[in-house]
C-alpha cells in the first residue's frame, strides 16, 4: 500500500492519508500534528506538512 493523500481532508489530505496508511482514526494523526506544530512554534509542523504535501501522491479519484 502506497502512502497517498486522502479524500477525507481538511487542508491537503496529508493527515488523512497517513491515517489511512497506518489504519488509525484521522483524528489522532491530526491531533499529533497540531501538538507538534504548536510545540515547535508553527515551524516544524508546517515544514513537515508542506514536504509531505509535495511528496505524497494525490488521492485516487
N, C-alpha and C positions, 0 to 999 in steps of 0.2 A: 504494500500500500504506500503510495507516494504522499508526501506532505503537500497539500493544496489548500488554498484559501477556501473558506466556506461560503455558501449562500446564506447561511444563518449568521448575519453580521450586523454590527452597529457602525463600523467605520470601513474597514477594508477586508474583513473576514479572516484576519490573521489569528486571532484568539480562537475563533470558531473552528478554523482549520486545524489548529494544534489540538483542540479538544476532540475533534473527530478522530485524529490520528492516534491520540492516547486513549480514546474511548472513555472520556470523562465528561461531566457536565461543563458546558462552556462558562458557566458562572464562576467556577473555581479558577479557570485559566484567566478570565478577565479580572478576578479579584487579585490574583497573584501579580498580574501585570500592573494593576492600579497601585498596589502597595509598592512594588519595585519602582514605579515611576515617581510616586510621592517621596519615597525614602531617598531616591537619588536626585531630588530637586528637579524632576522632569527630564533630566539629561539622559541617563542610561536607558530608562524605559522607552523613551521616544526614539532614541537611536536604534535600539534593538527592534522596535516595531517597524520602523522605516526599512531597515535592512531586510527583515523577513518579508515585508510587503513586496519588495523588489525581487527577492529570490524565489519566493513561493509561486507555484503555478496557479493560474486562475482557476476558479471552480468550474466543475462540469455544468454545462447549461442545461 
